[in-house]
Amino acid sequence: MAYLYLLLSSACSLTIAHLLKLTEVKELRTLNTLTVNYLVAAIFAFSVGLSQKAGGEVLSQSSFLIVFCIIVGAFFIGNFVVYGKSVHTNGVGITIAAMRLSLLIPVVISVFLYAEYLGILKIVGILLVFGAMGMLIPKKNSVKIGSISASWLLVITFVLSGFADASLKIYEEEFRTSLNELTFMGMVFAGAFIIGFVLCLLRSKPLIRKKELLLGAAIGIPNLYSSIFLIYALGGIDGSIAYPIVNILNVLGGTFLGLLVWNDQVSYKQWGGIAAAIIAILLLI
């Protein structure tokens, strides 16, 4: 059953990538769409998390936890905005590969903050990450989103996604005994919604268009359940097995989704980068 949950988690992640690509193709405002997504995801996370009564005492938590969740929420929504732009310009598979390589950041943070052992295989994996990123980044300096080159979108996605994943490691170490996973994710999603809502208010009207509302709600459910299914899978198999499988499924699924549905162009060099990314993921876990 755990392997089915991994497949469902990956399917949710690929659905998010597809819908974000659709957001850009239909020229909808990514930030506004994602703001709705985080509202829907927060409501579902709180509904399920608080009903479990497994350490969901949100009101008793420190102000530090609340600030931490808001900061993590900023990483989440910022990452998804850049991720959506990169999916549109660089392609689905390449962007997902860059995002999954961000496992490097929580690994390094775990070593420095929690004194985890860094073996020879992980060192090789770290070196391979840099090689994979070098092969994945396209020569698209002439293609820009605002003032940012399309190539830099992959780097920004890598960094923001890495810090978002690292925040989950900090939660595991510092807060898990007093707050269950879904309630924590609800607080993070709520923080992301507040940040997005404030930014939307500062921009030109209308606040939310109908298509943005519908597409944002559609993204919210798989956004939440990609995490829920992964949590369910971790209840049946070790993380050392679950994380490589789900990340490799995401990289391979994203590559074929981009090729078959969106006609993404992948160079031979980038195919090498995708292969290197898969090997690096296996070594880093």
LINQUIVEN-V290353 format. One record per residue. N is the residue number from 0. RES is the residue in three letters. SS is DSSP state (alpha for helix, beta for strand, coil for the rest). Layout:
N:RES:SS ; N:RES:SS
This chain:
0:MET:coil ; 1:ALA:alpha ; 2:TYR:alpha ; 3:LEU:alpha ; 4:TYR:alpha ; 5:LEU:alpha ; 6:LEU:alpha ; 7:LEU:alpha ; 8:SER:alpha ; 9:SER:alpha ; 10:ALA:alpha ; 11:CYS:alpha ; 12:SER:alpha ; 13:LEU:alpha ; 14:THR:alpha ; 15:ILE:alpha ; 16:ALA:alpha ; 17:HIS:alpha ; 18:LEU:alpha ; 19:LEU:alpha ; 20:LYS:alpha ; 21:LEU:alpha ; 22:THR:alpha ; 23:GLU:alpha ; 24:VAL:alpha ; 25:LYS:coil ; 26:GLU:coil ; 27:LEU:coil ; 28:ARG:coil ; 29:THR:alpha ; 30:LEU:alpha ; 31:ASN:alpha ; 32:THR:alpha ; 33:LEU:alpha ; 34:THR:alpha ; 35:VAL:alpha ; 36:ASN:alpha ; 37:TYR:alpha ; 38:LEU:alpha ; 39:VAL:alpha ; 40:ALA:alpha ; 41:ALA:alpha ; 42:ILE:alpha ; 43:PHE:alpha ; 44:ALA:alpha ; 45:PHE:alpha ; 46:SER:alpha ; 47:VAL:alpha ; 48:GLY:alpha ; 49:LEU:alpha ; 50:SER:alpha ; 51:GLN:alpha ; 52:LYS:coil ; 53:ALA:coil ; 54:GLY:coil ; 55:GLY:coil ; 56:GLU:coil ; 57:VAL:alpha ; 58:LEU:alpha ; 59:SER:alpha ; 60:GLN:coil ; 61:SER:coil ; 62:SER:alpha ; 63:PHE:alpha ; 64:LEU:alpha ; 65:ILE:alpha ; 66:VAL:alpha ; 67:PHE:alpha ; 68:CYS:alpha ; 69:ILE:alpha ; 70:ILE:alpha ; 71:VAL:alpha ; 72:GLY:alpha ; 73:ALA:alpha ; 74:PHE:alpha ; 75:PHE:alpha ; 76:ILE:alpha ; 77:GLY:alpha ; 78:ASN:alpha ; 79:PHE:alpha ; 80:VAL:alpha ; 81:VAL:alpha ; 82:TYR:alpha ; 83:GLY:alpha ; 84:LYS:alpha ; 85:SER:alpha ; 86:VAL:alpha ; 87:HIS:alpha ; 88:THR:alpha ; 89:ASN:alpha ; 90:GLY:coil ; 91:VAL:alpha ; 92:GLY:alpha ; 93:ILE:alpha ; 94:THR:alpha ; 95:ILE:alpha ; 96:ALA:alpha ; 97:ALA:alpha ; 98:MET:alpha ; 99:ARG:alpha ; 100:LEU:coil ; 101:SER:coil ; 102:LEU:alpha ; 103:LEU:alpha ; 104:ILE:alpha ; 105:PRO:alpha ; 106:VAL:alpha ; 107:VAL:alpha ; 108:ILE:alpha ; 109:SER:alpha ; 110:VAL:alpha ; 111:PHE:alpha ; 112:LEU:alpha ; 113:TYR:alpha ; 114:ALA:coil ; 115:GLU:coil ; 116:TYR:coil ; 117:LEU:coil ; 118:GLY:coil ; 119:ILE:alpha ; 120:LEU:alpha ; 121:LYS:alpha ; 122:ILE:alpha ; 123:VAL:alpha ; 124:GLY:alpha ; 125:ILE:alpha ; 126:LEU:alpha ; 127:LEU:alpha ; 128:VAL:alpha ; 129:PHE:alpha ; 130:GLY:alpha ; 131:ALA:alpha ; 132:MET:alpha ; 133:GLY:alpha ; 134:MET:alpha ; 135:LEU:alpha ; 136:ILE:coil ; 137:PRO:coil ; 138:LYS:coil ; 139:LYS:coil ; 140:ASN:coil ; 141:SER:coil ; 142:VAL:coil ; 143:LYS:beta ; 144:ILE:beta ; 145:GLY:coil ; 146:SER:coil ; 147:ILE:beta ; 148:SER:beta ; 149:ALA:alpha ; 150:SER:alpha ; 151:TRP:alpha ; 152:LEU:alpha ; 153:LEU:alpha ; 154:VAL:alpha ; 155:ILE:alpha ; 156:THR:alpha ; 157:PHE:alpha ; 158:VAL:alpha ; 159:LEU:alpha ; 160:SER:alpha ; 161:GLY:alpha ; 162:PHE:alpha ; 163:ALA:alpha ; 164:ASP:alpha ; 165:ALA:alpha ; 166:SER:alpha ; 167:LEU:alpha ; 168:LYS:alpha ; 169:ILE:alpha ; 170:TYR:alpha ; 171:GLU:alpha ; 172:GLU:alpha ; 173:GLU:alpha ; 174:PHE:coil ; 175:ARG:coil ; 176:THR:coil ; 177:SER:coil ; 178:LEU:coil ; 179:ASN:coil ; 180:GLU:alpha ; 181:LEU:alpha ; 182:THR:alpha ; 183:PHE:alpha ; 184:MET:alpha ; 185:GLY:alpha ; 186:MET:alpha ; 187:VAL:alpha ; 188:PHE:alpha ; 189:ALA:alpha ; 190:GLY:alpha ; 191:ALA:alpha ; 192:PHE:alpha ; 193:ILE:alpha ; 194:ILE:alpha ; 195:GLY:alpha ; 196:PHE:alpha ; 197:VAL:alpha ; 198:LEU:alpha ; 199:CYS:alpha ; 200:LEU:alpha ; 201:LEU:alpha ; 202:ARG:coil ; 203:SER:coil ; 204:LYS:coil ; 205:PRO:coil ; 206:LEU:coil ; 207:ILE:coil ; 208:ARG:coil ; 209:LYS:alpha ; 210:LYS:alpha ; 211:GLU:alpha ; 212:LEU:alpha ; 213:LEU:alpha ; 214:LEU:alpha ; 215:GLY:alpha ; 216:ALA:alpha ; 217:ALA:alpha ; 218:ILE:alpha ; 219:GLY:alpha ; 220:ILE:alpha ; 221:PRO:alpha ; 222:ASN:alpha ; 223:LEU:alpha ; 224:TYR:alpha ; 225:SER:alpha ; 226:SER:alpha ; 227:ILE:alpha ; 228:PHE:alpha ; 229:LEU:alpha ; 230:ILE:alpha ; 231:TYR:alpha ; 232:ALA:alpha ; 233:LEU:alpha ; 234:GLY:coil ; 235:GLY:coil ; 236:ILE:coil ; 237:ASP:coil ; 238:GLY:alpha ; 239:SER:alpha ; 240:ILE:alpha ; 241:ALA:alpha ; 242:TYR:alpha ; 243:PRO:alpha ; 244:ILE:alpha ; 245:VAL:alpha ; 246:ASN:alpha ; 247:ILE:alpha ; 248:LEU:alpha ; 249:ASN:alpha ; 250:VAL:alpha ; 251:LEU:alpha ; 252:GLY:alpha ; 253:GLY:alpha ; 254:THR:alpha ; 255:PHE:alpha ; 256:LEU:alpha ; 257:GLY:alpha ; 258:LEU:alpha ; 259:LEU:alpha ; 260:VAL:coil ; 261:TRP:coil ; 262:ASN:coil ; 263:ASP:coil ; 264:GLN:coil ; 265:VAL:coil ; 266:SER:coil ; 267:TYR:alpha ; 268:LYS:alpha ; 269:GLN:alpha ; 270:TRP:alpha ; 271:GLY:alpha ; 272:GLY:alpha ; 273:ILE:alpha ; 274:ALA:alpha ; 275:ALA:alpha ; 276:ALA:alpha ; 277:ILE:alpha ; 278:ILE:alpha ; 279:ALA:alpha ; 280:ILE:alpha ; 281:LEU:alpha ; 282:LEU:alpha ; 283:LEU:alpha ; 284:ILE:coil
